[in-house]
Amino acid sequence: MIEHLFWIGYVGAGAALLFAFIQIYKVFKYPDGNDDIRRIAAAIREGANAFMRRQYSTVAIFLAVMFVILLVLSLNGFIIIYTPFAFITGGTITAFCGIIGMKISTLANSRTAHAAASQGLNRALRVSFASGSVMGFIVNGLAVLELTVWYMLLKYVFKETNDNIAYTMVTFGMGVAVVAVFARVGGGIFTKAADVGADLVGKVEAGIPEDDPRNPAVIADNVGDNVGDVAGMGADLHESNSNALVATIAISFGAGYGIAGFMLPIIVSVVGILSSIIGTFFVQTKESLDQKSLLNSLRRGVYIAGGIAAAATLPLIHFVANNAAGEGGAANPMLQNVWGIYGAVIIGIIAGFIVSLFTEYYTSDASKPTVDLANSSKFGAAPLMIGGLSLGMKSTAGPIFTISGAAMLAFVVSGGFRYFDAGLLLDYNAGLYGIGLAAVAMLATNAIILATDAFGPVADNAGGIAQMANLPEEVRNRTDALDSLGNTTAATGKGFAIASNAFTGLALLVSYVNIAQAAMTNAGQGTLNLSIVNPPVLVGFFAGSAVVFLFAAMCTSAVQRAAQSIVQEVRRQFKEIKGLMEGTAKADYATCVDICTRGALKEMIAPALLVILGPIISGILLGVAGVVGYLAGIIVVGFTLAVFMLNAGGAWDNAKKYIEKGNLGGKGSDNHKAAVIGDTVGDPLKDTAGPSFNNVITVSCTVAIVFIGVTVAFSLM
């Protein structure tokens, strides 16, 4: 019986965590360079640790307040008693994922720089990729482990019903998502404030190279790579993976799949973990700086992992369906459509790769759109800005059509439409289970996808260390090639995350409708009216759409304000510290790190509270129907705006790097200065506001579900 196969979840989690520790051991085996390299790396590590301590001290206060609120609500019957504890465990584990990723990246940067100097490009890739894979496998392994443990406790220790299990899982997902949004927004504000400030004064005004030790913001910039692009990203991707599993598990009970419906997404994730381990051994490259060659070296590992996962899943689905009884011991309805459920898995895997190809096409400096964007710099910054905006808008069509088509296909093949003798029958739960499973499958090989993403900031740090330690120019050329590759793979990883969260958001939205209807019936409030012309639904959609743009504005404005402080401080130091520009005096790096830290911690609160409170306020003002419209607006508009921001920002960044390789006049040229301005504008889009919408979608949906009791009891509509 399937009940006896819980050890599969533990085996998969154990394999992921064991492989992560092996990769940590491998990173530590590499030498960390000379005294200059170690000194610079230590300064970066110290700044990153200081920020993380202060950030999570702030987050811990918020979690404690939320725990008390949830505990009071549970004691008064609005939510079930497990809710506060599920929320805390989800948030704590998410913070742990980010912290571990940051710790290893700040230890790998010096080793990557030394490898690039002493052993060449392939070894530098292997070191940075090993560091990235630590994050990838910890994120996936803990997601499987924590949900398996919670299910076993609820089912076999506390003997809870399926409905209460599903609700607790969603609460766990809310804790994961809330901490992820703090990590993404806070880290994103820090990293982009430092980056923008360093570039505007250093490159544009002073005309000094990137990562020049004379620039007072250079250490803060390198710290930002770790706290934003590693720690923030790790929390973000852990959230995406966990909530894809949560949404699918919650729907499985409504579909009547029982224990089989729970085990299948866990098994798909375990297969993805094992496939990703195999795929990592195929990531290696020749000593070539060509971006296509480097990109193919990473693609090879990802595609092999995806192919193995696709092939291995089919027999496991057959096994699960054939060995699980349905409710009351009857034949499990999953048996009626094994091939359809497998089809949903394949659709999810293929859709993820298609979205990544669209992202890669629009952001890689080896592709025509980004090269054309770089060429527009010949005519100044304004045409380059217009071109980047146009590119970002155009790039939304492919992912949106892909996800829309994949969602419909997954819905249909997994049983959303079933033909019986009596005619066509709509089985929304079966179809939505397929959509959720497609999201799980898309992220099944997330471990290697995240590894190809997380190595980029390590390579970026290595380049900064090489510059500040006065290593030969060829070393910086190697790290720049890896950094440019990392920009493309980072955009791809973000594309995977936002695409899967669109699937997950849809599944959670319908879960909300199902749970809310049951709550309204129990309260004697009648049937839920979800007609688009029902005013609360329409007003809710507008409200959700407005919150998306308000959130984006708050994030980008936060970067602007923090960056202005850095610009002012860097200008002050260049003016007041005698000999700084000549290289005879030392910059005050600590002040810039402190300014970024204080700015990020102050500015991250308001956007996070907007997202958390939005579903609750809309529920009280507009009722359950209004919340449905609100969530629909968040999902649809948030997904579209995220893709626009990610791709426009990524293209501006790689257009700059295309010029820095020696094209169109190279570094210091007028074309380069125009491209730096484009990259500066794109920074808060691609690294702060854009990726945060992964968390905005799931925070909104999970908060709405957890607070259904409050909405039904206190709604004004």
N, C-alpha and C positions, 0 to 999 in steps of 0.2 A: 504494500500500500504506500501511497505517496506520503502519508504522515510520517513514515520512518525515514524519509530522505532529506530531513533538515540538515543533515551533515553536509550536503552538497553546498549549501550556503556558507558553512564554516570552512569547507575545503577551498572554495573560491576566494573567500576573504583571506584565509591563511596564505594561499598561494600569492595573492596580490601583495600582502604585507611582507611576506618573506622575500619576494623579489625586490620590493622597495628597499629593504634593509641590505640586500646584496648589492644593489646599486649604490647605496650610501657607502658601503665598504669599498666599492670600486672607486668612487670619487675620492675618498680619503687616501687611497693608495697612490694617487697621482701627486707628484711634488707641487708645492704651492709657490715656487719661484724664489726670486732673490729678496733681499731685505726691503727694497723699494716697493716691490709688488705686494709683499705681505703687509707693509705699513699702510698702503693705500686701501687694501682690502679690509684691514682691521678698522679703518675709519668709516668705511661704508657699512660694515657689519655693526659697529657701535651705533651709528645713526639709525639703522633699520630696527635694531633691538629696542632702542629708546622709543621710537614711534609706536612700535607694536605694543609695548608695555602701556603706554599712555592711551592708545586707542582702545585696547581691550579692557582697561580699567573703566573707561567711559561706558563701553558696551555692557560690562558686567553690572553696572548700576542700573542700566535700562532693563537688562534681563531680570534682575531682582525685583524691580517694580512690576514688570509684566507677570512674573511668577505670583506675586501677591494678588494682583488683580484677577488672574485666572483662578487662583485658589479660592478667593472670595466668591467668584461666579460659580465655581464647582460646588462649594458648600451651600449655595442658594439654589442649586438645581438647574442653572442655565447651561452648564456644560458638565461633562462627566469627570469623575475624580482624577483620572489619569492625565488629564489635559495639561496641568502645570508641569508635571514631571516629564512628559513627552516633549513639551516645548523646551525645557531647560537642556535635556540631553541632546536634542537636535541642534540647538545653538552652540553648545559647548563643543561638540564634535566638529562642527563647521569651523569654529575658531581654531581648533587643533589642526585641521587640514591646512589652513593658511599659514599658521605659525611654522609647521614642519617644513612646508615648501620654501618659506622665506629663509629659514635657518640653513637649509642645504644649498640654496642658491647663493647665499653670501659666503659660503665656504668653497663653492665651485668656481666663482668668478676668477679668482687668482690662479687656480689650477688650469682653467681654460686659457688664460693669457699666457701662462708658462708653456702649455702644450702647443699653442699656436707659434710661439717663439722657437721652441726646441725640437718639435716633432712634426709640425705641419698642420695642414687644414683638417685632414681626416681625424687626427687624434684630438684636435680641438673640438670637432663636432662630437666625437664619442664622449668626451668629458662633459660637455654642456648637455648633451642628450641624456646621459646617465642621470645628471642632476634633474632634468625635466621629468624623466620617467619616475623618479621618486614621488613627485607630486601626483602624477597620473595614476599610479597604482595605489597609493594611499587613499586618494579620493574615491576610486571605484571600490576598493576593498572594504573601506569603512561603511560605504553606503549599503553594501550587501550585508555586512555583519550586523549593523545596528538594526536594520529592519527585520532580519531573521530573529534576533534576540527579542525584540519587542513583540513579534508575532507569537513566539513560543511562550513568553510570559503571559500574554493576554489570553491565548487559547488554552494552554494546558495548566497554567498556575492559577490564574484568576477566573478561568472558565467563562470568558466573556462571549457575548453574541458577535456575529459577524458585523453587524451595524456598529457596535461600539469599537470593535477592532479597527474598522475602516476610519471612523471618526478620530481615534487616537493616532492612527498613522498620519492623517492629514494635519493634526496638531503638531506632530513631530516635524512634518514638512514645513509648517509655519515657523517653527524655531530655526530650522535650517535656513529658510529664506530670509528671515529678519536679520540674522547675523550676517548673511551674505551681502545684503544690501548695504549694511554699514561698512563692511570690508571693501566692497567695490567702490562705493562713493568716497569713503575716507581715503583709501589708498589712491584712488584715481585723482582726487583733488591734490594730494601731496605730489604725486609724480608729475602731473602736468603743470602745476604751478612752478615747480623747480625747472622743468624742461623749457617751458615758455620763457621764464625769466632768464635762464642761462643763454638761450638762443638769441633773444632780442638784444640783450646788451653785449654778449660775447661775440656772436657771429656777425650781427648786423651793424651794431654801433662801433664796437672795438675792432672788428675784423680779425679776431683771433680764432684759431681752429676749435672745433667741438672737443670737449673734454680737456681743454687746456688748463693746466694747474693754476694759471693766473686768475681764472674765473672763480669768484667766491662761491658761485652756485653749483660748481661741478660735483662736489660730493653729495649735495642734496639731490641733484639730478640722478646720480647713480643709486642713492638710497631709494629714490622713487621707483626705479625699475623693479626693485625687490618688493616693496610694500604694496605697490599698485599692480604691477604686471605679473607678479608671482603670488604673493599672499592673497591679494584681492581676487585674482583669477582662480586660485585654488578653491577658495570659499565659494565662488560663483559656480564653477563646474561641479563641485560637490553638490551644490543645491540643485543644479539641473538634473544630475543623475539621480539624486534621492527622490525628487518630486516626480520624475517620470515613473519611477517604481511605485511611489505612493499613489499616484493617480490611477495607475493600472490595477494595483491591488484593490483599491477602493471600489472600482467599477466591477472587478471580477465577482464580488459577492452579489451585486445586483444582477449580473448576468447568469447567476446560478452555477458558476464554475467552482465555487468552494475552494478547497485546499489546492486543487489543480490550478485554479486561476491565480492563487498566490505564488505557487511554486514556479510557474512558467516564466514570469519576468525575472525571478531570481536566477533560474537556470540559464536564461538568455544572457544575463549579466555575467554569470560565472564563465560561460563559454567565451564571451567577449574578453574577459580577463586572461584566460588561458591562451586565446588566439593572439592577444596583444603581446604577451610574453614572447611568443614565437616570432611575431613581427619585428620586435626590437632588434633581433639578431641580423636583420637584413638592412639595417640603417647604417650605411657607410658610404664614403664617397672617394673619388680620386682627387689628386691635388690640382683641382681646377676651380677658379673663381666664378665660372659660368653659372648663372642663376638657374638655368634650366637643368643643368647637371645636378646641382645641389638639391633642387626641388624634387627631381626624380629619385634621389637617394632617400628622401623622406617618404615620398609617395609609395615607393616600393614596400616599405614596412607597413604602412597604413592599409594599402590594398590587399596585401597578403593576409593581414589580420582579418580584414573584412570578409575576404573569400573563405577563410577557414571557418569563421563564425557562421556564415551563411550555410555552408555545407553541413556543419556539425549540428545545427539547430533542428533540422527536419526529423531525424530519428528520435531526438529527445522529446519533441512535441508529440509524436506518435506514442512514445512510451508513457508520458504523463497522462495523455488523454485516455489511454487504454487501461491505466492502472488506478484511476481515481473515480470514486463513486460520487454521484451528484447528491443533492439534498435528499435526505430520507433514504439513502442507499440506492437510488435509481441510477440508471446509466447517465454519466455526465454528459450534458449537452455539447461539450467540447468535441465529443466523438463525432458529432454530425458534420463538423466542418474543420477537420484537422488541416487539410490542404489550404483552406481559406486563412486560418490563423498563421500558418507558415508563410502564406502570401503576404500577410501584414508585416511579418518580420523582414522579409526580403524588400518590401516596399520601403520600410524605414531605413534599411541599410543603403539602398540605392538613392533614396531621396537625400540622405545626408551627403553622399558623394557628389550628387548633382549640385546641391547648394554650395559645397566647397569649391567645385569647379567654377561656378559663377563668381564666387568671391575671389578666387585666384585670378580669374581672367580680368576682373576689373581693378585689382590692386597690385598685381605683380609688375615689377619694372621690366620683366621680360615679355609683357603683353602690350598690345597696341594701345589700349585706352590710356594706360599710365605713361607710355612713351609720348603719345600725342599731348597729354597733359603737360609733360615736361617741356615739350617743344613750344607750348603756348607761353612759356616764361620769356621767350624772345621779345615779346611785346609788353612785358611788364607784369606786375603782380595782379592787376585787375583782371586781365583775360585768364590768367591761371586760376584765380578764385572762381570766376564764372564757369570755367571748364570743370573744376572740381565739383561744384554744386550740380551741374548738369550730369556729370558722371555718376554721382551718388544717387540722384533721382532715377536715372535710367537703370541703375543696377538693382533697384528694388523689384522690377518686374519678374525677372527670372526666378529668384527665390520664392516670391509670393505665389506665382503660378505653380511652381514645383510643390510647395507645401500644400497648397489648396488641392491640387490634383492628387497628391499622395494621400491626403486625409480622406478624400472621397473614395479613392480606391481601397484604402485600408478598411474604411467603414463598410463598403460593399462586400469585399471578399471575405471579411471575418464574420459576416452574418447579419449586417445591418438590414439588408433586404433578403428575405427568405420567401421562396415560393412553396406553397403547400396546395393541397387540393382545393382549398377554399380561396386561393388567390394569393396576392402579395401581402406579406406581413412585415411590418416594421419592428425590428428588434434593436432598439437604440442601444441597450446595454451591451449586447454582443458586438455591435458595430463600433461602439466607443471603446470597448476593450481592445479591439483591433487597432484603433488609433493610438491608444496608450501603449500598446505593445510595439507599435512602429516607433514611438518615441524612445522606448527602452532599447530597441534594436539599434536605432540611430546612434545612441550613446554607449552601446555595448562595448565597442572598442575605444571608448573614451580614454582609456589609460594611455594608449599609444598616441591618440590624437592630442591629448593634453601634453604628452611628452614632447611632441613636435612643436607645441605652442610655448611651453615653459622654458625651453632651451634658449629662446630668443633673448629674453632679458639677461640671461647669464652671459651670452655672447656680447650683448651691448655693454654690460659692465666690464667684460674682459677688454673690449676696445678702449673704454675709458681708462682702465688701469694701464694698458699698453701706452696710451698717449701720455699719461701723467708720469709713468716710470721711464719715459724716453726710450722705449724699445724700438727696434728698427721699423721702418715704414712698412715693410712687407708683412710684419705682424699685424699692424693695424688694417692692412688690406684684407688679410684673412678674417679677422674678427668682423670687419665691416661687411664682408660677403655673408657671413653667418648671421649678422644682425639684420641685413636686408632680407635674407631668407626667413628669418624669424618674424619680420613684419608681415610677410605674406602668410606664413603658417598661423600667426596669431589671428589674423583676420579670418582665416579658415576655421580655426577653433571657435572663435566667437560666432561665426556663421552657424556652425554645428549647434552651439548652445542655444542661440535664439530660435533656430528652426525647431529644435526639440521642445523648447518651452512653448512655442506656438501650439504644437500637438498637445503638450501637457496642459496648457491653459484651457484648450477646448474640452479636454476630458474632465478637468476640475470644474469647469463652468457647468457642464451637464450634471456632474455629481452634486453641485450646489442646488440645481433645480430639483433634483430628485429628493434630496434631504430637506430642502425648504418646503416642498409640497407636503411631505409627510408631517413636518412640524406644524404647518398651517392647518392641516386636517385635524391633528390632535388638539389644536387650539380652537377648533370650530370656526376657522376663518375662510372656509370655502376653497375654490379652485384658483390656482395661479393663472392670471391672464398675461400671456407673453406676446400678445399681438404687437407688431411693430408700431401700430397707431395708438396703442395704449400710452397715454402721456408719460407715466412714470418710466416706462421702458425707453422711450425716445429721449426724454430728458436725461435719464441715466447714461445713455450712450454718449450724448453730448458732454456730460460731466466727466465721464471716463476719458474721452478724447482730450478735453481741456487739461485734465490732470497730467496726461502724458507730456504735453508741451510745457506745462508749468514745471514739472519735475526736470525736464531737460534744461529749461531756462535756469532753474535754481542751481543745477550742477555746473553748467557752463559759466554762470555768473560767479559761482564760488571759485572756480579756477581763475577767472579774470581778476577778482579781488586779491586772491592770494598771490597771483603772478605779479600784480602791480607792486605788492609789498617787496617781492624779491627783486624786481627791476630797480626799485628805489634803493634797496640795500646794496645791490651790486654796483650801481652808479656811485653811491656814497663811498664804497670801499676803493673803487678806482680813483676817485677824486682825492680822498683823504689819506690813503695808505701810500706813502712815498716809496717809489721803487717797485710797486706791484706790477705795473705794465712792463717794466724792464726785466722782471723776473728776479729782482734782488731782494724783494720782500715777500712774505707769506700772507695769503688771503685768510680771512676769518671764516672758515667753512662752517663752524658750529652755529653761528648766528643765522645763516641761511637755512640750515636744517631745522633750527628751532622755530623760525618764522613759518616754514612749511608745515611743521607739526601742529603748531597752534592754529594756523589757518584751517588745516584739514579737519581737526577735531571740532572746531567751532562750526564749520560750514556743513559737516555731514549730518547734523542733527535734523535740521528742517526738512530736507528732502526725504529722509527716512520716515519721519513722523507723518509727512504728507501721504506717503504710500500706505502706511499702517492704518492711519485714521480714516482714510478716504472711504473704504468699504463700510466701515461702521457708521460714519456720518451719513453716507448715501442711504444706508439701510434705515436709519431713523427718520430721515426726511422723505424718502421715496418708497420705502417698503421693499419687500422681497423682489417684486417685479423691477423696481428701479435699480436694485443691485445687479440683476441679470443684465440690464442695459449697460450699467457702469462697467461691469467686467468685460462685456463684449467690446466696448470702446477701448478699454485698456489693452486687450489682446490684439485687436485688429490694428489700431493706430500705433500702439507701442511696437509691434513687430515691424511695421513698415518704416517707422521713423528710425528704429534701431539699425536696420539694414542700410538705410540711407547714410546715417552717421558713420557707421563702421567702414563702409566702402569708400565714401568721400574722404574720410580722414586717412585711411590706409593708402589711397591713391596719391594724396598730397605728400604723404611721408615718403613713399617710394619714388615719386617724381624727384624729390629732393635728393634721394640717394642715387638715383640714375645720373643726375648731374654731378654729384660728388665723385662718381667713378671716373670723371674726366670728360664726360659728354657735355656738349653745349657750353664750353668754356671752363667747366670744372669749378672747384671750390674757389670762393672769393669773387667770382664773376657776377655781373648784374643778374644773369639768369639764376644763379645760385641764390642771390639775395631775395629774388622774387619767390623762389621755391621755398625758402626758409619761412617766409611770411605765410605761404599756403600751408606748410607743415604746422606752423604755430596755430593757425586757426583750426586745423583739423585735429590737433592733439586732444582737446577736451571732448571732441565728438567721438573719436574712436577709442579713447582710453578711460573716459569718465562717464559721460552721459549714455553713450550708445550701448556698451556692454551691460550697464546697470539695468536695462530693461528686461534682461533675463529674470532678474530678481523682482522687478516691479510687477511683472505678470503673475508670478507664483505667490508673492507676498499678498497681492490683492485677492487672489482666488482663495488661498488658504485662510486668510483672516476672515473673509466673508463666510466661509464654511464654519469655522470655529465659533463665530459670533452670530450664527443663525438664531439661536435662542433669544439673544438680546434684540435682534431685528424684529422677530415675530412679537415679542412682548412689548416693545416700546415704539414701534413704528407709528408715525403720524398719519400714514396713508392707509 
